[in-house]
Amino acid sequence: MKFDPASRIQDLRQFGEYGDVNPSITDSATYTFMQAKTMADTFHGETEGCFLYSRHWNPSNKYLADAMAAMEGTEAGWVTGSGMGAITTAFLQLCNSGDHIISSMTIYGGSFAFLQNWLPRFNINVTFVNITDLDAVRAAIRPNTKVIYTETMTNPMLQISDIPALAKISNENNIKLVVDNTFTPMMVTPSRLGAHIVVYSLTKFVNGKNDCVAGAICGTHDFIGQLIDVNSGTAMLLGPVLDPMRSSSILKNMHTLHLRMKQHSFNAMYLANKFVEAGVTIHYPGLPTNKGHETLKRMMDPQFGFGGMIAIDLGTAEQASKLMEKMEIEDVGYLAVSLGYFKTLFSNSGKSTSSEVPEEVQREMGLSEGMVRFSVGLDNDIERTWEKIHKSLRETGCI
């Protein structure tokens, strides 16, 4: 039977405490026990369905974690207070001092800064590679390599990682493949393609409203159990817990994610083709001319399209600024970081979400100072939106 992430979410039976159609929200930091032995057993992870303390587990977070695991096709999940909380927690659980990580060079700026600047303080070293060059990945492997890390669709270059090929390399060398799937929920299911651990910023498409920050880690029962072990679990001991009110809100939004991803993708494809017609340099994996197009086609569920992220190159930061300011005046959307919102968001990646990446590395990865990244919204009349963009391009001299 075909794996359908939307149907797996729909089939979850998550009732509230009194039969509510929405699960009850946990408004408690600690939980009572009728027998002292049950509390002791819960401390040691020997009970099921019992809750101890909300930093460890609470029902609201468990509901959301179960929904994420269902969507990803993994055995279990864990939710965190931010996407960076998910990424850093996963790395710190997998790696010890003296270990080595191979990472895609083109990743979110915060992830790059954590790997490049923070982990070396604890003698965990990182080699950055062009993740689409599989020979470069193989060449970077050392005896102490513990993790290969990438994003399904990289930020901001929109490169496509060949997850099955990376999984094969990982398995041959006893290395864990960790994949950030923030840009491509439902479109691509990394765990079904061989990824061992999948991380998310739920802030983005999964939640879709830009009203909170949250993250998720999806993997095996064993790995999630390690994360929350009261003696050695990184999630338990560092405490990147998500507030239950936010868990409840995100869970409800997940039930419309399949509809939203289809509309994001439809609108992005329309704009991508219009940019091509206008002679604007554009990166979008949905275009047959894009280097990652065929790779993404092999991995994706076509019903959800090629995603809502596009990027155009205007050559200079000055020209990018002019266009973005004009588009905001014309109500195309907002000049803002982040993505996955119901309105279109745009920013100059090199000066914003990738600003942590040194300029020489930006040049090495091919990130132009004039790149404008779009998170295309849920506009009902995308032709009308293009008319506004086209006017902005003309009046700022971009075309």
Secondary structure as the mmCIF struct_conf table of DSSP 4:
data_model
#
loop_
_struct_conf.conf_type_id
_struct_conf.id
_struct_conf.beg_label_comp_id
_struct_conf.beg_label_asym_id
_struct_conf.beg_label_seq_id
_struct_conf.end_label_comp_id
_struct_conf.end_label_asym_id
_struct_conf.end_label_seq_id
HELX_RH_AL_P HELX_RH_AL_P1 PRO A 5 GLN A 10
TURN_TY1_P TURN_TY1_P1 ASP A 11 ASP A 11
TURN_TY1_P TURN_TY1_P2 GLU A 17 TYR A 18
BEND BEND1 GLY A 19 GLY A 19
BEND BEND2 VAL A 21 ASN A 22
HELX_LH_PP_P HELX_LH_PP_P1 PRO A 23 THR A 26
BEND BEND3 ALA A 29 ALA A 29
STRN STRN1 THR A 30 THR A 30
BEND BEND4 MET A 34 GLN A 35
HELX_RH_AL_P HELX_RH_AL_P2 ALA A 36 PHE A 43
TURN_TY1_P TURN_TY1_P3 HIS A 44 GLY A 45
BEND BEND5 GLU A 48 GLY A 49
STRN STRN2 TYR A 53 TYR A 53
TURN_TY1_P TURN_TY1_P4 SER A 54 HIS A 56
HELX_RH_AL_P HELX_RH_AL_P3 PRO A 59 GLU A 72
TURN_TY1_P TURN_TY1_P5 GLY A 73 GLY A 73
BEND BEND6 GLU A 75 GLU A 75
STRN STRN3 ALA A 76 THR A 80
BEND BEND7 GLY A 81 SER A 82
HELX_RH_AL_P HELX_RH_AL_P4 GLY A 83 LEU A 94
TURN_TY1_P TURN_TY1_P6 SER A 97 GLY A 98
STRN STRN4 HIS A 100 SER A 104
BEND BEND8 MET A 105 ILE A 107
HELX_RH_AL_P HELX_RH_AL_P5 GLY A 109 ALA A 113
HELX_RH_PI_P HELX_RH_PI_P1 PHE A 114 TRP A 118
HELX_RH_3T_P HELX_RH_3T_P1 LEU A 119 PHE A 122
TURN_TY1_P TURN_TY1_P7 ASN A 123 ASN A 123
STRN STRN5 ASN A 125 VAL A 129
TURN_TY1_P TURN_TY1_P8 ILE A 131 THR A 132
HELX_RH_AL_P HELX_RH_AL_P6 LEU A 134 ALA A 140
TURN_TY1_P TURN_TY1_P9 PRO A 143 ASN A 144
STRN STRN6 THR A 145 GLU A 151
BEND BEND9 THR A 152 THR A 152
STRN STRN7 MET A 153 MET A 153
TURN_TY1_P TURN_TY1_P10 ASN A 155 MET A 157
STRN STRN8 ILE A 160 ILE A 160
HELX_RH_AL_P HELX_RH_AL_P7 ILE A 163 GLU A 172
TURN_TY1_P TURN_TY1_P11 ASN A 173 ASN A 174
STRN STRN9 LYS A 176 ASP A 180
TURN_TY1_P TURN_TY1_P12 THR A 182 PHE A 183
TURN_TY1_P TURN_TY1_P13 PRO A 185 MET A 187
HELX_RH_3T_P HELX_RH_3T_P2 PRO A 190 LEU A 193
TURN_TY1_P TURN_TY1_P14 GLY A 194 GLY A 194
BEND BEND10 HIS A 196 HIS A 196
STRN STRN10 ILE A 197 SER A 201
TURN_TY1_P TURN_TY1_P15 LEU A 202 ASN A 207
BEND BEND11 LYS A 209 ASP A 211
STRN STRN11 GLY A 215 GLY A 219
HELX_RH_AL_P HELX_RH_AL_P8 HIS A 221 LEU A 227
TURN_TY1_P TURN_TY1_P16 ILE A 228 ILE A 228
TURN_TY1_P TURN_TY1_P17 VAL A 230 SER A 232
HELX_RH_AL_P HELX_RH_AL_P9 THR A 234 LEU A 238
HELX_LH_PP_P HELX_LH_PP_P2 VAL A 241 ASP A 243
HELX_RH_AL_P HELX_RH_AL_P10 PRO A 244 MET A 254
TURN_TY1_P TURN_TY1_P18 HIS A 255 THR A 256
HELX_RH_AL_P HELX_RH_AL_P11 LEU A 257 GLU A 277
TURN_TY1_P TURN_TY1_P19 ALA A 278 GLY A 279
STRN STRN12 THR A 281 HIS A 283
TURN_TY1_P TURN_TY1_P20 PRO A 285 GLY A 286
BEND BEND12 LEU A 287 LEU A 287
TURN_TY1_P TURN_TY1_P21 PRO A 288 THR A 289
BEND BEND13 ASN A 290 ASN A 290
TURN_TY1_P TURN_TY1_P22 LYS A 291 GLY A 292
HELX_RH_AL_P HELX_RH_AL_P12 HIS A 293 MET A 299
BEND BEND14 MET A 300 MET A 300
HELX_RH_3T_P HELX_RH_3T_P3 PRO A 302 PHE A 304
TURN_TY1_P TURN_TY1_P23 GLY A 305 PHE A 306
BEND BEND15 GLY A 308 GLY A 308
STRN STRN13 MET A 309 ASP A 313
BEND BEND16 GLY A 315 THR A 316
HELX_RH_AL_P HELX_RH_AL_P13 ALA A 317 ILE A 329
TURN_TY1_P TURN_TY1_P24 GLU A 330 ASP A 331
BEND BEND17 VAL A 332 VAL A 332
STRN STRN14 GLY A 333 LEU A 335
BEND BEND18 VAL A 337 VAL A 337
BEND BEND19 PHE A 342 LYS A 343
STRN STRN15 THR A 344 ASN A 348
HELX_RH_3T_P HELX_RH_3T_P4 SER A 349 LYS A 351
TURN_TY1_P TURN_TY1_P25 SER A 352 GLU A 356
BEND BEND20 VAL A 357 VAL A 357
HELX_RH_AL_P HELX_RH_AL_P14 GLU A 359 MET A 365
TURN_TY1_P TURN_TY1_P26 GLY A 366 GLY A 366
TURN_TY1_P TURN_TY1_P27 GLU A 369 GLY A 370
STRN STRN16 MET A 371 SER A 375
BEND BEND21 ASN A 380 ASN A 380
HELX_RH_AL_P HELX_RH_AL_P15 ILE A 382 GLU A 395
TURN_TY1_P TURN_TY1_P28 THR A 396 GLY A 397
#
